[in-house]
Amino acid sequence: MKKWFISQSRKLYFGWIQRKKKMSNGTKLTYVLNTVPESNTLVIVFSSLTLKGKSVYNHVRSLNHISHNRLYILDNFGYEKRGVFYLGEKNKMEVRDAVEELIMEICESESITNKIFAGSCKGGATAVYLGLRLKASQIIVGAPMYYISDCLKVKFGDYLIPMLDEHNPNSYNELNQVIRETVHNESYEGQIYIQYSTNDEYYASQIKPLIGDLKKKNISLLLEQAGYSYHDECSRYFSSFLKSVLAEEIKLIS
């Protein structure tokens, strides 16, 4: 009963404060934006995978106390509206293009000069991918996925189906390489903070290869090894890591 009440309260709260906007390509985005006029910093948080139910906002309470602009974007597309890694369906990039447009519009309207991209799991993958493309000042992630198709095939096969173009025989591989190609092709002079656990079942196949490729690109990394045993626990550990980096490394929290 208590869990149901908390869930319903959360749904009502976000239903009240969230915004919806149709972007220039027709994609409608749902998001929460907290603005602080005297700040030129925007912290953008992307949602992680959900095992059941629609996409939800993550790490909102963790950042409630910081006096800077915060943007939380839902990834409510694809299978049962649980997410498409903020990319699109059928190997298209309509969601990515809409998200990038929204971010840049907000940066312009709020005079943002410092962009911080954050998230864990799927949100971490997106923070790395879009952070490199949009030249974020800092990227803060926990247990980020790297090879999307392989990641979804293991436990989330239903999520993968709408993301692939059934008429494209190379569809699986193209989606799988999206983030890796960006890591290899984009130049980046900011800082990336990564929390991970070697006990994470995705460490060897996803997280370790990403870290290795970032190192090859000579991108500045700060790594923290956490003690969780399963990937499903990464989000809980990441909340503390996110607050710690913002406070001790980036000095956003006094």
Salt bridges, closest charged atoms under 4 A:
ASP75 OD2 - LYS122 NZ 2.86
GLU80 OE1 - ARG82 NH2 2.51
ASP97 OD1 - ARG96 NH2 2.99
GLU100 OE2 - ARG133 NE 2.55
GLU105 OE1 - LYS21 NZ 2.52
GLU166 OE1 - LYS90 NZ 3.03
GLU166 OE2 - HIS167 NE2 3.75
GLU186 OE1 - LYS135 NZ 2.84
ASP200 OD2 - HIS231 ND1 2.79
ASP213 OD2 - ARG180 NE 3.44
ASP213 OD2 - HIS184 NE2 3.45
ASP213 OD1 - LYS216 NZ 3.94
ASP232 OD1 - LYS155 NZ 3.72
GLU233 OE2 - ARG236 NH2 3.90
